[in-house]
Amino acid sequence: RLKGSSMTATANRSSASPEALRAAIPNSVALASGKGGVGKTWLASTLAGALAYQGDRVLLFDGDLGLANIDVQLGLSPEKDLSMVLSGRAPLEEAVATYGEGTGSFDVLAGASGSGALSDLSAPEIAGLLQGLKALGGHYDRLLIDLGAGVDPHVTQLAAAAQTLLVVVTDEPTSMTDAYAFIKILVGRHGRRDIRIAVNMAETSAEGRRVHGALATACQNFLGFEPPLAGIVRRDARVKQAIRQQTPLLARYPQSDAGLDASRMASTLAAAPKT
């Protein structure tokens, strides 16, 4: 999908100005969560497919620098990954692999699956990576960034670089508490962002709205702003079936509850102006 790319520098260093580093990556959406187990990676890959079906050129970046696993979930075996880029063995664009065929296909920049080798990157290395993503992302309509769970500095730094941040939450009290803590720490470190709430695995749409309302109220009361609702994905047994089969939900079960919900969420994102 990359056409005419002239970017050959590796992303392990940066000479960009502080102002450039603070600027958001255009047309980027990062997905974060306060804790693991909320379906964030699944949602990231499903949104990527949904946006592609809707006509966008999409790059999905596995930004979980500690325990990358998008390639495993998608059944991809890329020849090159982010660890090779950051070690200087490959330029960033050569680590991009295409997932799927035809309508609904999208590009993936995989991390170092399950190694944890990238979790201790320095701030300059993260800054260099962000500059590389900005250059690479210019070839796409949307760049999706699947972040690691938690509030480590490299997670919040990547989150702050995105134009839009989706905080993925479920109805579990620990998920809601940790999601609020993530938002609070992110805002404290990097200031107010375009933060939206994505409720996953909701029993019903009404339950999803209740979860969003509780989290939004906490943010309003203690942080002074109310993150809007990005969308609700209902609990659906076919999600697990698709993951086991390493098959996109939208390709196998496009009319499933979760598939329809994810497509609606993607439509909301697609409607946002491209910069």
Secondary structure, DSSP 4 states (H G I P E B T S, - for coil): ---S----S-SS-----HHHHHSPEEEEEEEE-SSSSS-HHHHHHHHHHHHHHTT--EEEEEE-SSSB-HHHHHT---SS-HHHHHTTSS-GGGGEEEESSSTT-EEEE---BTT-TTTT--HHHHHHHHHHHHHHHTTSSEEEEEEPSS--HHHHHHHHHEEEEEEEE-SSHHHHHHHHHHHHHHHHHH----EEEEEEEESSHHHHHHHHHHHHHHHHHHHS--PPEEEEEE--HHHHHHHHTT--HHHH-TTSHHHHHHHHHHHHHHHSPP-
